[in-house]
């Protein structure tokens, strides 16, 4: 395949759901850092939420 098609999804979240999602992503990111694993994908998701 020559070109990768970008798929974009939209989530409609309440304020509380958004806060919970941010906390889970940050927790997961910190856990990956402590294990020495890559965090680039998690960072991209976190940045898209703000």
Protein Blocks (a to p, Z undefined) as FASTA:
>chain_A
ZZdcdddddddddfklmmmmmmmmmmmmmmmmmnopafklmmmmmmmmZZ
